[in-house]
Amino acid sequence: MIKALRGMKDTLSPLSQKYNFFIKNTTDIVKKYGYNFIETPLLEETALFKRSVGESSDIVGKEMYQFTDKGGNDVCLRPEGTAGVVRSFVENKLDRQQGQKYKFFYYGAMFRYERPQKGRLRQFHQFGVESFGESLVYEDVSIIQMAKEILDFFGINYHLKINSLGCDKCMPSYKDDLKTKLNSIDGLCEDCKRRRETNPVRVFDCKNENCQNLIHKLPRIKDSLCESCQNDFETLTSMLNDLNIEYEIDSNLVRGLDYYNKTAFEFVSSDLGAQNAVAGGGRYDRLVEFLDGKSTPAIGFAIGIERILDMIELPKTKRVGYYFGAMEDEAIEELYKQASYFRKKEKVTLSYDKKSLKAHLKGADKANSRYCVIIGENELKERKLWIKDLELKEEKLIDFFVQ
Ligand code: HAM
C-alpha cells in the first residue's frame, strides 16, 4: 500500500469541515481590516528563501525541500509565505506606487523538512497576513489586535509574547558586541557556534539548556535599543495596555527567521504540547529592499492552521436540507428525478440503495438532514412522497413535484 509521506497528512471530514470553518471566519475578520487575498506559487527559486528567511535560520540551513528541476533551476517548496508575497510585491512593482498601502492575506501549504512530532509536520498550512507601506507603530498594534481577534473568535487559550529586535541604527553595534562576547564563551552547541557567525541574536532562541546557562548574563537586544525603537516599543506596550491585550515581554524572543526588525511577537498556547506556538510574526522593514525593491516598511504574521484546528470546536449545526431514500428498487429512478428537482435549491443527500424506513431515517440523521423523504411501494403507486421533518417530528404525504 502506498502511504502518505512522513509528516504529511490528508485532511478528511470532520477535520476538513474545521479547516473550512477556520478559513471562512478568519477571512471575514481580516477583510474587516482591509486585507485582500493573494496567492503565490508553492515553488520558488531557492535564492528567494536564502536571501529572505536567511542562511542562519534552521529553515534554510536544514529544512528546505530543495531540488533542481528539469530545466536545471535551483528551486524550493516554500517553507513559509512572507518571502513569496514580498517577491510578488516587488515583481509587480507595487513598491513603486508612492504612498500606497497594500494588505494581503493568504493560506495554504508550507513545507519544512523537520523531525515530525505532535504539532510539527513536514507539510503544514498557514493563514498569513502581510501589510506593506505603514511604518507607524499603530500598524503593529492593529496587526496584534487582529491576531487576537482571530484567536478569540475560535475560543483559543493563548499567551502573547512580544519583543523588539531593534533596527539598522541600533542593531549592528549591539550584534558586534554580542558576537565578541559569544566568542569568549566555550561550550556552545554547534548550532549556536554557527549562529554566532551568521546572526548572533539567534543564540537566545536556543533550546539547549547548557547554552541558555552560558548566555544567561549576556545583554539583551531590548536594553540596547535606539531612541526611535525604544519609543515605538513603549507606544506599543502602552496601547496594548489600553486595549486590555495582555502580553509578556520576552527578551529571548528573536523568531526563527532572519528578516525581522523592531516588533516581534508570538502567540503560544498551553493547550498544545512542546510545539506551542500558534502564530508568529513581526516587522520586516528591510526585506523589500533585500529583494531588490524600493525600501518599504512591512509587518505580518502567520497562524499555524493544524495547531489551531486541534483546539477549535465546530459549533453544533442545525439540520439542513433533505435526505432521499427508496424502499423499492423500482422507486429509485423516480426518487432520482424528484431529488434532482429539490437539489436546484436545497442541499440533498441521495441514497441509491433500497433500504428499510428505519435504515433511511438513520441515514438522514447521519447526514444531519432536516427532512427525510421516502418513496415506498404505496407512495410509488400513488405518486406521492412521504416526508418527515426530523426537527419537529412531523410527517405527511405530498404529491410528486415532477410528474
Ligand atoms: P513561523 O513562526 O515560522 O513564521 O510560522 C508561523 C506558524 O506556523 C507557527 O507559529 C506555527 O504555528 C506554524 N508552523 C511552523 N512550522 C510548523 C510545522 N513544521 N508544523 C506545523 N505548524 C508549523 C512564519 O512562517 C512567518 N512567515 C510569519 C510572518 C508573516 N512573519 C511576518 N509575516
Residues whose N, C-alpha, C, O or C-beta is under 5 A from the ligand:
A	BS01	HAM	E80 G81 T82 R112 E114 G119 R120 L121 F124 G128 V129 A277 V278 A279 G280 G281 G282 I299 G300 F301 A302 I303 G304 R307
